[in-house]
């Protein structure tokens, strides 16, 4: 026989059932080691950091690159997956796949290199905004000015320390001069004589993924140990460009990267003439300029026996940049000649005195002294 129940009795009974359900869930959670209710406690930003081993992260990031995470998620995941083992909450709830968009410089667009994109994301997660700026500058500046893959990365391959073995020989390192994927990959392909689709190029990016993950960890370990000291300095050619394009003049450029990889002639005019001879040089050589002394222009001749990225610039006696003549451009084996017309980066005639032409090809640097007279 059905029994009528008052609203008061219904609410009283419902409350008892609700309390019983909560107690039951809490009991199950206790039996499950607290996993059922895990994550109920909100985690605030910045997220917690635990000191990590850069080499352990390097190997993990390299493995992730080859296992469908590519460069950006590979760098980020190489760190977050190790953090997850040491600090499950909150790192178990943060999927590395959120960084997949950054592969190939942003879905293959060749913009910001995914390796340092993933590293910067990790820095931004565990440090406040003011602190992250210096750390990201350091990471991106290091990437732009370092020979990559590093010697450590190559040694790990040769010694069989990676868990993926697509190519275990040493790879040619190169300096990108830029945080952009396009500049970094394309210039390496030229120096190494490889194509983008080659296994060696992919292995190069796998090793650089490990390099960037390890560097990010080194920076964060130092930051939280209060031993981090920024060393990044804006490149001289960038400073020269900012003389016109910075806040004191046109104020239409905002960048910390070197201008030269993309803008070989920052003043939009041709001031040098490059000529190739038929000689096949056997060694690297920067010849003495001629005429010397000179006025108003002089010829500078150099030889390289292999394909190299070449940087040739003129400095004054104080060591300050006067004029960049060749801006990290790639040249085949041969002998080349260029002309310096006695003008600085601003297109102004420089005063008479002693100047130095410095040639950089790979790790080699040669310098000659020149005398401008009027």
C-alpha positions in Angstrom: 0.0 0.0 0.0 1.5 3.4 -1.0 2.3 5.7 1.8 2.1 9.5 1.4 5.2 11.4 2.5 5.3 15.0 3.6 7.8 17.6 2.0 9.5 17.8 5.4 10.0 14.0 5.6 11.3 13.9 2.0 13.9 16.6 2.6 15.0 15.0 5.8 15.4 11.6 4.1 17.2 13.1 1.1 19.7 14.8 3.3 20.5 11.5 5.0 21.1 9.8 1.7 23.3 12.7 0.5 25.4 12.6 3.6 25.7 8.8 3.2 26.8 9.2 -0.4 29.5 11.8 0.6 30.8 9.5 3.4 30.9 6.6 0.9 32.9 8.6 -1.6 35.3 9.8 1.0 35.7 6.2 2.2 36.4 4.9 -1.3 38.9 7.8 -1.8 40.7 6.8 1.3 40.9 3.2 0.1 42.2 4.4 -3.3 45.0 6.4 -1.7 43.3 9.7 -2.3 43.2 9.4 -6.1 39.4 9.8 -6.6 39.3 13.3 -5.2 42.8 14.2 -6.5 42.8 17.6 -8.1 40.0 19.0 -5.9 42.6 21.3 -4.3 43.2 24.2 -6.7 46.7 24.8 -7.8 47.7 28.4 -8.2 50.2 29.9 -10.7 53.2 29.8 -10.8 53.2 26.0 -10.6 55.7 24.2 -8.4 59.1 23.4 -9.6 61.4 20.5 -8.6 65.1 20.4 -9.3 65.7 18.1 -12.3 68.6 16.3 -14.0 69.2 18.1 -17.4 70.6 14.9 -18.9 67.6 12.8 -17.9 65.3 15.5 -19.5 67.5 15.6 -22.6 67.1 11.9 -23.3 63.3 12.1 -22.6 62.8 15.0 -25.0 64.8 13.3 -27.7 62.6 10.2 -27.3 59.4 12.3 -27.5 60.5 14.0 -30.7 60.8 10.7 -32.4 57.5 9.4 -30.9 55.1 11.8 -32.5 55.5 14.8 -30.2 58.0 16.7 -32.4 60.0 19.7 -31.2 57.7 21.9 -29.2 55.7 19.3 -27.2 59.0 17.3 -27.1 60.8 20.0 -25.2 57.8 20.8 -23.0 57.0 17.1 -22.4 60.6 16.1 -21.8 60.4 18.3 -18.7 56.8 17.9 -17.7 56.9 14.1 -17.8 59.9 14.0 -15.4 58.2 16.6 -13.2 55.1 14.3 -13.2 57.1 11.5 -11.6 58.4 13.8 -8.9 55.4 16.0 -8.3 52.2 14.3 -9.6 50.0 17.2 -8.5 49.6 19.3 -10.6 51.8 17.9 -13.4 49.8 14.8 -14.0 46.9 17.0 -15.1 48.9 19.0 -17.7 49.0 17.3 -21.1 52.1 18.0 -23.1 50.0 17.8 -26.2 48.9 21.4 -25.6 52.2 22.3 -27.2 51.8 20.3 -30.4 50.8 23.4 -32.3 54.4 24.7 -32.1 55.9 21.9 -34.2 57.9 23.1 -37.2 57.9 26.7 -36.0 54.1 26.7 -35.5 52.3 24.0 -37.5 55.1 24.0 -40.1 55.1 27.8 -40.7 58.8 28.2 -39.8 58.3 31.0 -37.3 59.5 30.6 -33.7 61.5 27.4 -33.2 59.3 24.9 -31.4 62.1 23.8 -29.2 62.4 27.2 -27.5 58.7 27.7 -27.7 58.2 24.7 -25.5 60.9 25.8 -23.2 59.5 29.3 -22.8 56.1 27.8 -22.0 57.6 25.8 -19.2 59.4 28.9 -17.8 56.1 30.9 -18.0 54.3 28.2 -16.0 56.7 28.0 -13.1 57.9 31.6 -12.7 56.2 35.0 -12.3 55.9 37.3 -15.3 58.7 39.6 -14.2 61.2 36.8 -13.7 60.2 34.8 -16.8 61.4 37.6 -19.1 65.1 37.3 -18.2 65.0 33.5 -18.4 63.3 33.4 -21.8 65.7 36.0 -23.1 68.6 33.8 -21.9 67.1 30.7 -23.6 66.4 32.4 -26.9 69.7 34.3 -27.0 71.6 31.1 -26.2 69.7 29.3 -29.0 70.5 32.0 -31.5 74.2 32.1 -30.7 75.1 28.5 -29.8 76.4 25.8 -32.1 73.6 23.4 -32.4 73.3 20.5 -31.9 75.8 20.9 -29.0 78.8 18.8 -28.4 77.0 17.1 -25.5 74.1 16.2 -27.9 76.5 14.7 -30.4 78.4 12.8 -27.7 75.1 11.3 -26.4 74.4 9.9 -29.8 77.9 8.5 -30.5 78.0 6.9 -27.0 74.5 5.4 -27.5 72.9 7.2 -24.6 69.7 8.1 -26.4 66.8 5.5 -26.4 66.0 6.1 -30.1 68.7 5.3 -32.6 67.8 6.7 -36.0 71.3 8.1 -36.6 74.1 7.7 -34.1 77.0 9.6 -35.8 78.1 13.1 -35.1 76.2 15.9 -36.8 77.6 19.1 -38.2 76.7 22.0 -35.8 75.7 25.5 -36.9 74.8 28.9 -35.5 71.3 30.1 -36.5 71.8 33.7 -35.6 68.0 33.7 -35.1 65.3 32.1 -32.9 63.3 31.4 -36.1 62.8 27.8 -37.2 63.1 28.8 -40.9 66.5 30.4 -40.4 67.8 27.7 -38.1 66.8 24.7 -40.1 67.5 26.2 -43.6 71.0 27.4 -42.6 71.8 24.0 -41.1 70.7 22.2 -44.2 73.0 24.4 -46.3 76.0 23.8 -44.0 75.4 20.1 -43.7 74.4 19.6 -47.3 71.1 17.9 -46.4 67.5 18.3 -47.2 64.6 19.0 -44.8 63.2 15.5 -45.3 66.5 13.7 -44.6 66.9 11.5 -41.5 69.9 13.5 -40.5 67.9 16.7 -40.4 65.2 15.1 -38.3 67.8 13.7 -35.9 69.4 17.2 -35.8 66.1 18.6 -34.6 65.6 15.7 -32.1 69.0 16.5 -30.6 68.3 20.2 -30.5 65.0 19.4 -28.8 67.0 17.6 -26.1 69.5 20.5 -26.0 66.7 23.1 -25.4 65.0 21.0 -22.8 68.2 20.5 -20.9 69.1 24.2 -21.2 65.6 25.2 -19.9 66.1 22.9 -16.9 69.6 24.4 -16.2 68.1 27.9 -16.2 65.2 27.0 -13.9 67.4 25.0 -11.5 69.7 28.0 -11.2 66.8 30.4 -10.9 65.2 28.5 -8.0 68.7 28.0 -6.4 69.1 31.8 -6.7 72.3 31.4 -8.7 70.9 32.5 -12.1 72.7 35.5 -13.6 71.6 36.8 -17.1 74.3 36.9 -19.7 72.3 37.7 -22.9 73.4 40.8 -24.7 71.5 42.3 -27.6 73.6 41.7 -30.8 75.6 44.6 -32.1 73.9 44.6 -35.5 70.6 44.9 -33.7 71.8 47.8 -31.7 73.0 49.5 -34.9 69.5 49.0 -36.5 67.8 50.4 -33.4 69.8 53.6 -33.9 67.3 54.4 -36.7 64.4 52.1 -35.9 64.4 52.3 -32.1 62.6 54.5 -29.6 65.0 57.5 -30.2 64.1 57.8 -33.9 61.6 56.0 -36.1 60.4 53.6 -33.4 58.9 51.1 -35.8 60.8 48.0 -34.8 60.5 45.8 -31.6 63.0 43.0 -31.5 65.9 41.5 -29.5 67.1 39.1 -32.3 69.9 39.8 -34.7 68.7 41.6 -37.8 71.4 40.3 -40.2 70.1 36.7 -40.9 67.0 38.2 -42.6 68.2 41.7 -43.5 71.6 41.4 -45.1 71.6 45.1 -46.1 69.8 47.0 -43.3 69.9 50.3 -45.2 68.2 48.8 -48.3 71.1 49.8 -50.6 74.0 47.8 -52.0 77.3 48.9 -50.5 79.4 45.8 -51.3 80.3 44.0 -54.4 81.0 40.2 -54.1 83.1 38.5 -56.8 84.1 34.9 -57.1 87.4 33.7 -58.6 88.0 30.4 -60.3 90.5 29.4 -57.6 90.0 26.3 -55.4 91.6 27.3 -52.1 93.1 24.7 -49.8 92.8 26.7 -46.6 90.9 29.5 -44.9 92.5 32.9 -45.5 91.7 36.5 -45.0 94.1 38.5 -47.2 95.4 41.9 -46.4 93.1 44.6 -47.8 94.3 46.6 -50.8 95.0 49.4 -51.2 96.2 50.0 -47.7 96.3 52.8 -46.6 93.2 53.7 -48.5 90.8 56.4 -49.3 87.8 56.2 -49.8 87.4 52.5 -50.4 89.4 49.2 -50.2 89.1 45.6 -51.4 88.9 42.8 -48.9 89.6 39.3 -50.2 89.0 35.9 -48.4 89.1 32.2 -49.2 87.2 29.2 -47.8 87.9 25.6 -48.8 84.4 24.4 -47.7 80.8 25.5 -47.8 80.5 27.9 -44.8 78.4 30.6 -43.3 80.5 33.8 -43.5 80.4 36.8 -41.4 82.6 39.7 -42.3 82.5 43.0 -40.5 84.6 46.2 -39.8 85.3 47.4 -36.3 87.0 50.5 -35.0 90.0 50.6 -32.7 87.7 50.5 -29.7 86.2 47.2 -30.9 82.8 48.8 -31.8 81.0 47.6 -34.9 81.4 50.0 -37.8 79.9 48.1 -40.8 78.7 44.6 -41.5 79.8 43.6 -45.0 78.6 39.9 -45.1 75.9 38.8 -42.7 76.1 35.1 -41.9 75.5 34.2 -45.6 76.4 30.8 -46.9 79.2 30.6 -49.5 80.6 27.6 -51.4 84.3 26.8 -51.5 86.1 29.6 -53.4 87.8 32.9 -53.2 85.7 36.1 -52.8 86.3 39.8 -52.8 84.2 42.6 -51.3 84.6 46.4 -51.1 84.3 48.5 -48.0 83.5 52.1 -49.0 84.5 53.7 -45.7 80.9 54.1 -44.5 79.3 53.0 -41.2 76.0 51.3 -40.6 74.2 54.7 -40.8 75.6 55.4 -44.3 77.9 58.1 -43.0 81.6 58.4 -43.9 83.8 57.4 -41.0 86.9 59.4 -39.9 90.4 58.5 -40.7 92.2 56.0 -38.5 92.8 52.3 -37.8 90.0 49.8 -38.5 89.9 46.1 -38.3 88.2 43.6 -40.7 87.1 40.4 -39.0 86.2 37.3 -40.8 84.3 34.5 -39.0 83.7 31.1 -40.8 82.3 28.5 -38.4 84.6 28.5 -35.4 87.4 30.2 -37.2 88.1 34.0 -36.8 90.7 36.0 -38.7 91.4 39.7 -38.4 93.4 42.2 -40.5 94.3 45.9 -39.7 93.3 48.6 -42.2 94.4 52.2 -42.3 91.9 54.8 -43.7 93.6 58.1 -44.5 92.2 61.4 -45.7 
